[in-house]
Amino acid sequence: MVPMDYDTVRQCKSIAKRVEEKMRVDYELVRALKCAELMQKGFTLRPGSRVSHMCNDVVPIVSVLNTKTMSTLSDQKAKEVAAAKAKTTEKKETSTKSE
């Protein structure tokens, strides 16, 4: 005899929902991994193809970090250049004073 209550049905639906969520996460992780592997090897999906959108949201961390640190690095480089120019100017002034 089979129980006719809905507890079993609810439990089955709950398990099915968890399995479906796990499969979705697995799909997204594998998709991102394969897109990253393609990018590392120098390949990409052809723009305009039916699957070109699959790797659009996979971005290397380096490019994200570079956009954040570019201004910091350029400011630092500008300070270094300014300091080097100041030293050169000081040397020229000291050498002309001693002559």
Protein Blocks (a to p, Z undefined) as FASTA:
>chain_A
ZZfbfklmmmmmmmmmmmmmmmmmmmmmmmmmmmmmmmmnopacdehiaklmmmmmpccf
klmmmmmmmmmmmmmmmmmmmmmmmmmmmmmmmmmmmZZ
